[in-house]
Amino acid sequence: MSTTIGSLWQSWSPELYAFLEQSKALAVGLFTVSGEIVYTNAGMRDLLPYRNDAASPLDYFVVPTFAMLCAAPASDTIVYQGWLTFGGPGLLHCSVRGEVRRVGEQFLVVAEYDVAELTRINREITGLNGEITNLQREVTIKKAGLERTLTELRETQALLIHSEKMNALGQLTAGVAHEINNPIAFIISNMHSLRQSIRDLLAAYTQLDQLVEKQGTVDQQQAAQSIRAAADIDFLQDDLDDLLSASTDGLVRVKRIVDDLRTFSRLDEAAFKQADLLANIQSTLAIARPELRHRVAVIIDADGLPPIRCYPAELNQVFLNLIVNAAQAIADQGTLTIRGRDTGAAIELIFQDTGAGMSQDVLTRCFDPFFTTKPVGSGTGLGLSMAYTIITHRHKGSIRVESEIGVGTIFTIMLPKEIQL
């Protein structure tokens, strides 16, 4: 066997030497007892990273120290066998399995990395990597949950702020409407009494005028004609009725506006109850009339909608936001079309305007809280966000938007008939 190995070495010595020289799995070093390096292969050079500021590369022998090896007898024997530890200041220690032989004034150090130990370490590292991956996954999930919670908190905060403002506005509106409604009703009633009194007065005057005309003296008749001409009684008789009719119509219109305000505020209908959506839309349009003016034509096609159980006051906020946004999107003249239909399980409401439209970037963010394209101070960015929350969260429905620059925008709302709260 030894002859075979010897002949093998002789035949392949250059190749074996080259492999040994480049190997890092096997560390080989030959040193003198005075600390000089005779030979080191790549593996040993990794273990002894010699630096210019070091006194000697042999200072990197930690266990055993080079001094301990020098104390061994100078014979061809193994002076140390087991774990060899190398390292130094600022360097990680590294342990390998090997042995040290001393022959005369030289030490032969041969060591190799423990494959079983490396396997164990790799297994531990793999396990730790798995744990790290799981922890990273948990952190990602928790982060997503926290971000979702933060978003919900922001939406809830915005909803509370907006609802509080709308509640205060509703209370103010209802209070003003109530205070205005009483004197208007009183004036309308008095107008009817005044119309009857004026009719009685004119009838009495006509009778007196006829009496003077028939039985009065010439002077009395002339005086009556002069009074009639000076006061233009004939014109007053015709004009008074028109004045009273116009005044009554104006008061009726004011009363209708007040009734619309009360319907819109719906403080008595803040709870979940049955409501007529078409009536809600019409009352909201009356409130938004100053925004629409004479430049936005409104077309309503929503007849035959069945009443549904909902939060009427909150839906009025949604309708008002959509109507006002449509009016503001129309620069000059345009049309707002409101359609409604019964799909069976739900009510579909469509608000379509011929305004400026939205870009794709704005379209994807229009429901985000506090996002607005209006100048600073002109909008809070809560209108559509509140509409989304009211429709999707409060009414378990859906709202989607389609838009094209220069063509207009379409909001489609689906409200379930049977809402599971």
Buried (B, 14 or more C-beta within 10 A) or exposed (E): EEEEEEEEEEEEEEEEEEEEEEBEEBBBBBBEBEEEBEEBBBBBBEBBEBEEEBEBBBBBBBBBEBEEBBEBEEEEEEBBEEBBBBBBEEEEEBBBBBBBBBEEEBBBBBBBBBEEEEEEEEEEEEEEEEEEEEEEEEEEEEEEEEEEEEEEEBBEEBBEEBBEEBBEEBEEBBEBBEEBBEEBEEBBEEBEEBBEEBBEEBEEBEEEBEEBEEEBEEEEBEEBEEEBEEEEBEEBBEEBBEEBEEBBEEBEEBBEBBBBBBBBBBEEBBEBEEBBBBEBBBBBBBBBBEBBEEEBEBEBEBEEBEBBBBBBBBBBBBBBBBBBBBBBBBEEEBBBBBBBBBEEEBBBBBBBBBBBBBEEEBBEBBBBBEBBEEEEEEBBBBBBBBBBBBBBEBBBBBBEBBBEEEEBBBBBBBBBBEBEE
